Amino acid sequence: METNEVWYHGSNELFDELREGSTITRWRALAEAFSHKPSMLGYGDYGDDKSIVHNGTAKGYLYIVDEPIEVGADIYQHPRTTMDEGAEFLTKRSLRVKLIAEL
């Protein structure tokens, strides 16, 4: 199933291509938090919003995947995630990305 949804990746490095085995998510705030390279990260439901807390301090960069991807063929659910189902996916191949924000 090809998806036209926006997929995000957060990093503290600059690049044009995401390596195979990298983590992507549809949750922008989660990718932003991971861009700061925290050693601890958590989130919870607070009213109508999910609040993310983390201890990362690195300068971050936010990317979007800049090509069509197919769940199952190009990405798959992270098998060892501690987060909710659907929060983290791993890439099966390199993917072109586009920098959208410096954080």
ABEGO torsion letter per residue (X at the ends): XBBABBBBBBBABBBABBBBGBBBBABAAAAAAAAAGBABBBBBBBEABBBBBBABABBBBBBBBABBBBBGAABBBBAABABBBGABBBBABBBBBBBABBX
